[in-house]
Amino acid sequence: MMNRTRLLLVLILLFFPVFAAAQTAPDAAELTRLLNQFLNGAGRNDAAIHERFWADDLIYTRGVGQRIDKVELMKGVRSAPATKPDDPVTVYTAEDVKIQQYGNAAVVAFKLVGTTKRKDGTTSISNHLNTGTFIKRKGQWQAVAWQATPVASQNRER
């Protein structure tokens, strides 16, 4: 009985730091700032922002059921046509951001809201549930895994 109690106490003490880290995210402000900078740059298709945000070993699962890596993602960013004055403007924001940190790893989950305004005055809103896994390497957070899922019932035109 005493050995079992000691074993249980040792296990609780060993795993307590992992549970405590999941409850608090010491780098939440930094990760939130990184996410907002990225969303701002993504609306402008800023290649430098994408390069900084995504890790070289990225695994990205798109909302259309395709899995790509950073090379393919960056090829799409760099090959996008330059915007014209009459092109719609999309602004991306994050809502309901949840961050769980586990040492040098963190999970960032949020609702991505894309608001697209057209020159004719119409607006469309798209919503995705996004989850990113970040690793902190050499003092810098980068996304190593990403999952984007469209929320069809909340995507609409106005």
Secondary structure, 3 states (H helix, E strand, C coil): CHHHHHHHHHHHHHHHHHHHHHHCCCCHHHHHHHHHHHHHHHHCCCHHHHHHHEEEEEEEECCCCCEECHHHHHHHHHHCCCCCCCCCEEEEEEEEEEEEEECCEEEEEEEEEEEEECCCCCEEEEEEEEEEEEEEECCEEEEEEEEEEECHHHCEEC
